[in-house]
Amino acid sequence: MRGGFINRMAENRYDGIKIFKFILYAAIGIFMFFVPIKVNGNSSIPLDHIVNYIKTLPYFEPVYSGLIVTVGGILPFVNKTWNKDKTTAVFSLIKILGIVFILMGISNRGPAFLMAEGVIPFIYSKIVIPVITIVPIGSIFLAFLVNYGLMEFVGVFMQPIMKPIWKTPGRSAIDAVASFVGSYSLALLITDKVYQEGKYTGKEAAIIATGFSTVSATFMIIVAKTLGIMDQWLLYFWLTLIITFIVTAITARLYPLNKKPDTYYNNQEGYPEELYTGNRFKLALEEGMEAFDNAPTVVQSTLDNLKSGVILALSIGPLLMSIGVIGVVLAEYTPLFDIVGYIFYPFTLITRVPEPLLSAKAMALSIAEMFLPALIVTEAPIITRFLIAIVSVSEILFFSASIPCIMGTKIPISLKDIIIIWIERVILSILITAPILHIMF
């Protein structure tokens, strides 16, 4: 079957124009999502620059965010799907709270403890608006990344690495890169779309969503600056990247991820990757061109993706607003996360982390908002600061953003699963990172 590649080339099935379009569409996707460029002194991916420009349009932020969160909040009740099960009912009610919080954010009025700089204003301006803007805009260009053969092309090369180590298809390498260069919301958008298309199983999608969809390198810079380790940026970046993916390789083999069924969305037939052998470049081009041949037109793909992006924004917008605020309030005004910190205290103690109790409590805050741990260890020893900086990223899951995004997708993972995976990721990150830091410092 694979030997037919050369024959098909001879038959001009993949003529020069078609291959040119394949390369052009792939180049557009790679450029928009993965190539940082500098605009007005700010270096980021082109998609982020587009989003930043759109956000400067008059009245865009309050009008758009108000519409998305409000419509997203009432939609389950309009569609009469709000009470289809207990989890959906709880999240539907929490979405209504999101409407209340977004109105406070837009009007800048509300109870003093909610309107403190790190609560509603922070969630509104730094999380909700960027995420609900980048998801629909990103979906417009997503077709070039996932519909026209690039994922299949890359997947052939990455399969020998991704499958045995992370138990995910080779094409999931695109998700991993999208997170570090772009953002978790883009990566989750890709994961959710590919899962619904039957190219990931539920288990694979859950591993990718909880193991690869971390914050971007640009946000890591903010953490590094806050903790005074920017002078060791390259060490921090590469250690974080390596440790994040080592932890993912382990959690993929632990409960609950190892018990997720390897079935496709809505029990459809699915399109699993074949086991590739032979000339990988030829095979990669064959797979990529086959996907290109079967893809809809650019206009149709763009419209379909935009529709999916808007639906996802409507789903996650009110959850980001409500759960984000609730998480930060619990972190700021209750001892809940101090108590949770004792889960990690034995591990910071046995790995001889300086100020082990403070470190453990800081890590507990990461499930509320990944930036919070950095704020309470700014004066701690270098090992503690470095550890917190790494764990804040490698833990991946937090209520102010990534968790509501995951819950807003079709990926089959429950809130209980997410909390268990978060605990596993924090513990594993401590056990792997602390010995390395002791050697280096």
C-alpha positions in Angstrom: 0.0 0.0 0.0 2.8 2.4 0.9 4.7 1.5 -2.2 2.0 3.1 -4.2 3.3 6.5 -3.3 5.7 6.7 -6.2 3.1 5.4 -8.6 0.6 8.1 -7.5 3.3 10.7 -8.0 3.9 9.3 -11.5 0.2 9.6 -12.2 0.4 13.3 -11.2 -2.1 12.8 -8.4 0.1 15.1 -6.4 1.1 17.6 -9.0 3.3 20.6 -8.5 0.4 23.1 -7.8 -1.1 20.8 -5.2 2.2 20.3 -3.4 2.8 24.0 -3.6 -0.6 24.7 -1.9 0.2 22.0 0.7 3.4 23.8 1.6 1.8 27.2 1.4 -1.0 26.3 3.8 1.4 24.6 6.2 3.7 27.7 6.1 0.7 30.0 6.9 -0.2 27.8 9.9 3.3 27.6 11.2 3.9 31.3 10.8 0.6 32.3 12.5 1.1 30.0 15.5 4.8 29.4 15.9 7.0 32.2 14.6 7.5 35.1 17.0 7.8 38.5 15.3 8.4 41.9 16.8 5.7 44.6 16.5 6.1 47.9 18.3 8.9 46.4 20.4 6.7 43.5 21.5 7.8 40.0 20.4 5.1 37.4 20.1 3.4 35.1 17.5 1.4 36.9 14.7 -1.9 35.6 16.0 -1.2 37.3 19.4 -0.4 40.6 17.6 -3.7 40.4 15.8 -5.6 39.8 19.0 -3.8 42.6 20.8 -4.7 45.0 17.9 -8.4 43.9 18.0 -8.5 44.5 21.8 -7.5 48.2 21.1 -10.7 48.8 19.1 -13.0 51.3 20.8 -15.4 49.6 23.3 -14.3 46.1 22.1 -13.3 44.7 25.4 -16.4 45.6 27.5 -18.9 44.9 24.7 -17.4 41.7 23.4 -16.6 40.2 26.8 -20.1 41.2 28.1 -21.8 39.5 25.2 -19.7 36.3 25.3 -20.0 35.8 29.0 -23.7 36.7 29.2 -24.8 34.7 26.2 -22.6 31.8 27.2 -24.1 31.9 30.7 -27.7 31.8 29.7 -27.3 29.5 26.7 -27.6 26.2 28.7 -30.9 27.4 30.0 -32.2 28.5 26.6 -31.2 25.2 25.1 -32.6 23.4 28.2 -29.4 21.4 28.6 -28.4 22.9 31.9 -29.6 20.0 34.1 -28.8 17.0 31.9 -26.6 15.7 34.7 -25.3 16.9 38.1 -22.0 18.2 36.8 -23.6 20.2 34.0 -26.2 21.6 36.4 -23.5 22.8 38.8 -21.4 24.4 36.0 -24.5 26.0 34.5 -25.3 27.7 37.8 -21.6 28.8 38.1 -21.8 30.4 34.7 -24.7 32.6 35.9 -22.3 33.8 38.6 -19.9 34.6 35.8 -22.4 37.1 34.3 -22.6 38.9 37.7 -18.8 39.1 37.9 -18.3 40.3 34.3 -20.7 43.1 34.9 -18.7 44.1 38.0 -15.5 43.9 35.9 -17.0 46.1 33.1 -18.5 48.7 35.4 -15.6 48.5 37.9 -18.1 48.4 40.7 -18.7 45.8 43.4 -17.8 44.7 46.9 -14.3 46.0 47.8 -12.8 42.5 48.4 -13.9 41.4 44.9 -12.7 44.6 43.2 -9.3 44.4 44.7 -6.6 44.5 42.0 -5.8 40.8 42.1 -9.4 39.5 41.9 -12.1 40.6 39.4 -10.0 43.2 37.6 -7.1 40.7 37.2 -9.4 37.8 36.0 -11.4 40.1 33.7 -8.5 41.9 32.0 -5.6 39.4 32.1 -7.4 36.1 31.6 -11.0 36.3 30.3 -10.6 38.9 27.6 -7.4 37.5 26.1 -8.7 33.9 26.1 -12.2 34.5 24.7 -10.6 36.8 22.0 -7.8 34.5 20.9 -10.0 31.3 20.7 -12.3 32.5 17.9 -9.6 34.5 16.1 -7.2 31.6 16.4 -9.8 29.2 15.1 -9.9 31.2 11.8 -6.3 30.2 11.1 -6.5 26.8 12.7 -7.6 25.2 9.4 -4.1 25.8 8.0 -2.6 23.9 11.0 -4.9 20.9 11.3 -7.0 20.5 8.1 -4.5 20.5 5.3 -2.0 17.7 6.2 0.5 19.4 8.4 -0.4 17.4 11.5 -0.3 14.2 9.5 3.1 15.1 8.0 4.6 16.0 11.3 3.0 12.9 12.9 4.9 10.5 10.8 8.2 11.9 12.0 7.2 12.2 15.7 5.4 8.9 16.1 8.6 7.0 17.2 8.9 9.5 20.0 5.4 10.5 21.0 3.7 7.0 21.1 6.2 5.1 23.3 6.9 8.0 25.7 3.6 9.8 26.0 1.1 7.3 24.6 -0.2 9.9 22.1 0.0 10.0 18.3 2.8 11.7 16.5 0.5 14.5 15.4 0.1 15.6 19.1 3.6 17.2 18.9 1.8 20.1 17.3 -0.3 20.5 20.5 2.9 20.5 22.6 4.6 23.2 20.6 1.4 25.3 20.4 1.3 25.6 24.1 4.8 26.8 24.7 4.9 29.2 21.7 1.2 30.2 21.8 -1.0 29.4 24.7 -2.9 26.6 26.5 -6.2 27.9 25.0 -4.9 27.5 21.5 -3.6 24.0 22.3 -6.9 23.0 23.8 -8.7 24.4 20.8 -6.6 22.1 18.6 -7.0 19.1 20.9 -10.8 19.5 21.1 -11.1 19.9 17.3 -8.9 16.9 16.5 -10.6 14.8 19.1 -14.1 15.5 17.7 -12.7 14.7 14.2 -11.9 11.2 15.4 -8.1 11.6 15.2 -7.5 11.3 19.0 -9.1 8.8 21.3 -10.6 10.1 24.6 -7.6 8.8 26.5 -5.2 10.5 24.1 -7.1 13.8 24.2 -7.1 13.7 28.1 -3.4 13.1 28.2 -2.7 15.9 25.8 -5.1 18.4 27.5 -3.6 17.7 31.0 0.0 17.1 30.0 0.8 19.5 27.1 -1.6 22.4 27.3 0.6 24.6 29.6 1.1 28.3 29.7 3.2 30.0 27.0 6.9 31.0 27.1 5.8 34.6 27.2 3.9 34.1 30.5 6.9 32.2 31.8 8.9 35.4 31.4 6.5 37.2 33.7 7.1 34.5 36.4 10.8 34.6 35.9 10.9 38.4 36.3 8.7 38.3 39.4 11.0 35.7 41.1 14.3 37.4 40.0 15.6 34.5 37.9 15.5 36.2 34.5 19.3 36.2 34.4 19.0 32.4 34.2 16.2 32.4 31.7 17.5 29.7 29.4 18.1 27.3 32.3 14.6 28.0 33.6 13.0 27.6 30.2 14.6 24.3 29.3 14.4 22.8 32.7 10.7 23.6 32.8 10.0 22.2 29.3 11.9 19.0 30.1 10.3 18.5 33.5 6.8 19.2 32.3 7.1 16.5 29.6 8.8 14.0 31.9 5.9 14.5 34.4 3.4 14.0 31.6 5.1 10.7 30.5 4.6 9.5 34.1 1.0 10.7 34.6 0.0 9.1 31.3 0.7 5.8 33.1 -1.1 6.6 36.4 -4.7 6.7 37.4 -7.0 8.3 36.2 -5.4 8.7 32.7 -4.4 5.1 32.4 -8.0 4.1 32.9 -9.5 6.3 30.2 -11.0 4.3 27.4 -9.2 4.4 24.0 -12.5 5.1 22.2 -13.3 8.0 19.8 -15.7 10.9 20.2 -19.4 9.7 20.1 -18.1 6.2 19.5 -17.3 7.1 15.8 -14.9 4.9 13.8 -11.9 7.2 14.2 -8.7 7.8 12.2 -5.8 6.3 14.2 -2.3 6.8 13.0 -0.9 3.7 11.2 2.4 2.3 12.4 4.9 3.8 9.9 8.0 2.0 8.6 10.3 2.8 5.7 11.2 6.1 4.2 9.6 8.5 6.6 9.8 11.6 4.4 7.9 9.8 1.6 5.4 8.4 4.0 5.0 11.8 5.7 4.3 13.5 2.4 1.9 10.8 1.4 -0.1 11.1 4.6 0.0 14.9 4.4 -1.2 15.0 0.8 -3.9 12.5 1.5 -5.3 14.7 4.3 -4.9 17.7 1.9 -7.0 15.9 -0.8 -9.8 15.1 1.7 -9.9 18.5 3.3 -12.8 21.0 2.6 -12.1 24.3 0.9 -10.3 27.1 2.9 -13.5 29.1 3.1 -15.5 26.2 4.4 -12.8 25.2 6.9 -12.5 28.7 8.1 -16.2 29.1 8.7 -16.5 25.7 10.4 -13.5 26.5 12.7 -14.8 30.0 13.5 -18.1 28.5 14.5 -16.4 26.0 16.7 -14.2 28.8 18.2 -17.2 31.0 19.0 -19.0 28.0 20.6 -15.9 27.2 22.7 -15.6 30.9 23.8 -19.3 30.9 24.8 -18.7 27.8 26.9 -15.5 28.8 28.6 -16.0 32.6 29.0 -18.5 32.5 31.9 -16.6 29.6 33.5 -13.3 31.5 33.3 -14.9 34.6 34.9 -16.7 32.8 37.7 -14.3 30.0 38.6 -11.3 32.3 38.3 -12.7 34.8 40.8 -13.9 32.0 43.2 -10.4 30.4 43.1 -8.6 33.7 43.8 -11.0 34.7 46.5 -10.5 31.3 48.3 -6.7 31.8 47.9 -6.7 35.3 49.2 -9.3 35.2 52.0 -9.5 31.7 53.3 -7.0 29.1 54.8 -8.1 26.5 52.3 -4.9 26.4 50.3 -2.8 26.6 53.5 -4.5 23.3 54.4 -4.1 21.8 50.9 -0.4 22.7 51.2 0.1 20.0 53.8 -0.4 17.4 51.0 3.0 18.6 49.5 4.8 19.4 52.7 6.3 15.8 53.2 7.7 16.0 49.7 9.3 19.5 50.1 10.7 18.3 53.4 12.3 15.1 52.2 13.8 16.8 49.1 15.3 19.4 51.5 13.7 22.4 49.8 14.6 25.6 51.7 11.5 26.9 53.6 9.6 23.6 52.9 6.2 24.7 54.5 6.2 28.0 52.6 7.0 26.1 49.4 4.2 23.6 49.9 1.6 26.3 50.6 2.8 28.2 47.6 2.3 25.1 45.4 -1.2 24.6 46.7 -2.1 28.1 45.3 -1.2 27.0 41.8 -4.5 25.2 41.3 -6.3 28.6 41.9 -4.0 30.6 39.6 -0.6 29.6 38.3 0.9 33.1 39.0 -0.1 33.2 42.7 2.7 30.9 44.0 5.3 33.3 42.7 3.9 36.2 44.6 4.5 34.7 48.1 8.1 33.4 47.6 9.8 36.5 46.1 12.1 36.7 49.1 12.8 33.0 49.4 16.2 31.3 48.7 17.1 30.7 45.0 16.3 27.0 45.1 12.8 27.7 46.4 12.1 30.4 43.9 13.4 28.3 41.0 11.3 25.3 42.2 8.1 27.4 42.4 8.8 28.9 39.0 9.0 25.5 37.5 6.1 23.8 39.3 3.8 26.8 38.5 4.2 25.8 34.9 4.6 22.0 35.0 1.4 21.5 37.1 -0.5 22.9 34.1 -4.0 22.8 35.7 -5.5 25.9 37.4 -9.0 27.2 38.1 -8.5 30.7 36.8 -8.0 29.5 33.2 -7.0 26.1 32.0 -9.5 24.0 34.0 -12.5 25.9 32.8 -11.1 25.7 29.3 -10.8 21.9 29.6 -14.3 21.6 31.1 -15.7 23.6 28.2 -14.4 21.1 25.6 -15.8 17.7 24.7 -12.7 16.0 26.1 -13.8 13.2 28.5 -12.3 14.2 31.8 -14.1 15.1 35.0 -13.2 17.7 37.7 -12.3 14.9 40.1 -9.8 13.5 37.5 -8.3 17.0 37.0 -7.7 17.5 40.7 -6.1 14.1 41.1 -3.9 14.7 38.1 -2.9 18.2 39.5 -1.8 16.6 42.8 0.2 14.0 40.9 1.9 16.6 38.7 2.9 18.8 41.6 4.3 15.9 43.6 6.2 14.5 40.7 7.5 18.0 39.8 8.9 18.4 43.3 10.5 15.0 43.3 12.2 15.5 39.9 13.1 19.1 40.2 14.4 19.6 43.7 17.4 17.2 43.4 18.4 18.8 40.1 18.3 22.3 41.7 20.4 21.1 44.7 23.1 20.0 42.2 23.0 23.2 40.3 22.8 25.6 43.2 
